[in-house]
């Protein structure tokens, strides 16, 4: 994560940390978009929300409150499928 420049601030506020996390998240998406406008990129909203929750390091209860039980289950299933596909047979 790159550092937000905050002159005269010993410890950045929670708000500044969130701004930095979201800016890093945007830069990651820009890299993946390979020069395309982020306005024109189709993205699975549920996975974007899960990524934001991960970047903000929410605990399981907070993730459940943000994403809802159904989306948490769907994401968990998707992640399990990806892991099983990557494991050698």
C-alpha positions, 0 to 999 in steps of 0.5 A: 500500500502506498503512503498518503502524504500527510504533513504534520500528522504523526498518525493518520486518522481512520478516515485518511487510512480509508481514503488511502485504502480506496485509492490503492484499490482504485489503482489496482483496478486501473492496472487490471483495466489495462488503460480502459476507463473504469467507468466502462469496466463491467465488474461483479459488484459482489466481488468488488464489495468483498474486496473492499471489505478485505482491504479494510480488514473487516472481521467476519461479523462486519463482513456479514453485515456489509455483504449479507449472508447470501453473498458471503456464502456465494463468495465462499463457494466461488473461492472454494471452486477456485482453490480446487481448480488450482490444486493439482489432481 
